[in-house]
Amino acid sequence: MLYANNHRSLMAAIVVMAALLLTQRHLIDPSILSVWSAIFLCAYGSRAYFAFSYHKDQRRALHSRRWLQWFRFTTGFCGLAWGLAGILLFPAADPAHQAFLIFALVGVSGAGIVIYSVDSITTNLFTGGILVFMIPRFLSHGSSVSIALAVLFIVYVLYVTVAGHALAKSLRENISLRIASNLDNKKVHQLAYYDFLTNLPNRRLLSDRLQQAFSRCARNQCYGAVLSLDLNNFKGLNDSKGHQAGDELLQQVAARLQQCLRKKDTIARMGGDEFIAVLDELGQDKSEAIKSAQVAAEKMMAVFSQAFQLQQSKYRTTPSIGICLFKGDDHSEAEVLRRADIAMYQAKKSDNLNSIEMYDEVLHPAVKTRATLETDLAFALQGQQLLLYFQVQVDETHQPIGAEVLLRWQHPALGMIPPDQFIPIAEESGEIVPIGQWVLQQACEQLRHWASAPLTRSLMLSVNVSAVQFNQPDFVQMVTDTVLQSGCDPRLLRLELTESLIVRNVDEIIGKIQALKALGMTFSLDDFGTGQSSLSVLKRLPLDELKIDKSFIKDILHNTYDTFIVETIIKMAKNLGQTVIAEGVEMQPQKTLLQTMGCHRFQGYLFSKPLPLEQFESSLQTEMAMLQPGNEIAVGVAAAKAAGH
């Protein structure tokens, strides 16, 4: 505001200067007039120079303190120039011209106080420069007129100064309110249209940008594209390193994505780890538009080639990208976004971690089915659609030693849903927590029920525990309460943990395992060999059993690499004081080879497929009857029959 009003005060000062010179030229020596004119022009010239420099400074907002100091200095210089006028242009023998001089200085002082009122220091420097020279000259002359003029001038300056300070206070308050209001408006706009974490456009602004792209493409008869990008295994980062690390990653991803797209393109965050890019005006030829969209997707993919520097460590991740073209408003906004998501999910299912997929109509039914499963799974437990199956675990003599509890979903419309379809959905949505608690409760009640029958009283039940479920803060308390309330023997309950769960937060995992082992229950490491756990971590875990993954058992008879891995796992388990069990055993030669390696516990279709409870218990009775002494032939028949499953 000070610099904005500078040109007005400069013009007014020149007018007053000219009036004084014209009026006093026949009363004052020309040399004195020349000296004062030179001082005046030097003072106001310096202020004009700094005003010009201020407006030329492109970064003046960063140098505001320096520019304020320069303005105060030049304004004080100008005040001194006017004060010198009170001395040099003072007509000693002419009261009328003395009054005119006071009149001119009164006008200059009043105007200065008003113009500079936004800064009290500037005002005081200007008026002080006038008073310090002029007042002594008028008082020292000693005439009644000059003294009266001096007193009146002092009273006037004091009054206007007080009024100016009140005006300055009012101006500052008004400015502060306007700034606060402007900041509030910007904050509201930022919250309404931008993501708070990444500062990228949010869903609302993306919708507006997409509608604009539709309009431009329709008007120009050209293609545009929507790219849906999702980070692979982002949930694993949050689970292992915490949400702060996840937020850091999202911020860095957003910054890199902004740099790789054109200025007219839009990159937005839809939520979580999903980003949407809108590419505008890709051309009228469809093949060229597809090529341009793929080039943009490859640029987005390329920004992930370098590791991300998180606060704790470096982290590498890869995205999956789906592309959907649009031309004009042939399809709605929701439809285009859905198609891009369909392509992205197809890319995520690809074996290639750096996958880019175009939308394909054939994919639509599969994605629609997934969406149905996501919705219906929330009501599956309440609707009693979840079932428990049991698969027997045996020793080398085919003697049942326990069973693994396996979850099944009997969908009312789609029939039996395979676990590999709905378990990942349950983990992503968080439904796995109540489902897992229900499975554990059912298993404990089954153990209590079996305790009253000689045939089943010694059987162990193995229950799979999801990483999401295990990482819940109240997991230990939940398991403890469930076991104690059921009244089962905790020594017969075995919790199976996945290898991916133990990669991070080892001390916390050990604490939870030890707390539950104090109750008597045991722990098994499921699917061992497929994860990334190190021997240094494995030896610290108080585990009771290693479970060899079925992927190694499948080709153990023909693949020497798998044979070596299995043999190594068995020896390592023995050295760690742990038992070992092989899952996925389907043929007698597999069992025989495993026995020679030192594995004496088995699970697989050679012995029984997963069965509902009633069939499982019935199968147990049959097996136990056949294993009675004198039934060697029956045992062989049973083994041959099992091998035919």
Secondary structure as UniProt FT lines:
FT   TURN            2..5
FT   HELIX           6..24
FT   TURN            25..27
FT   HELIX           30..56
FT   TURN            58..59
FT   HELIX           60..63
FT   HELIX           64..88
FT   TURN            92..93
FT   HELIX           95..115
FT   TURN            116..118
FT   HELIX           120..141
FT   HELIX           144..193
FT   TURN            196..198
FT   HELIX           203..220
FT   STRAND          223..231
FT   TURN            232..233
FT   HELIX           234..241
FT   HELIX           243..260
FT   TURN            263..264
FT   STRAND          266..271
FT   TURN            272..273
FT   STRAND          274..279
FT   HELIX           286..302
FT   TURN            303..304
FT   STRAND          308..309
FT   STRAND          314..315
FT   STRAND          319..327
FT   TURN            328..329
FT   HELIX           333..349
FT   STRAND          355..358
FT   HELIX           361..363
FT   HELIX           364..377
FT   TURN            378..384
FT   STRAND          386..395
FT   TURN            396..397
FT   STRAND          400..411
FT   TURN            412..414
FT   STRAND          415..417
FT   HELIX           419..429
FT   TURN            430..431
FT   HELIX           432..450
FT   TURN            451..452
FT   TURN            454..458
FT   STRAND          460..465
FT   HELIX           467..470
FT   TURN            473..474
FT   HELIX           475..486
FT   HELIX           490..492
FT   STRAND          493..498
FT   HELIX           499..502
FT   HELIX           506..517
FT   TURN            518..520
FT   STRAND          522..528
FT   HELIX           535..538
FT   TURN            539..540
FT   STRAND          545..548
FT   HELIX           550..554
FT   TURN            555..558
FT   HELIX           560..575
FT   TURN            576..577
FT   STRAND          579..583
FT   HELIX           588..597
FT   STRAND          601..603
FT   TURN            605..607
FT   STRAND          611..612
FT   HELIX           613..626
FT   TURN            629..630
FT   HELIX           632..643
//
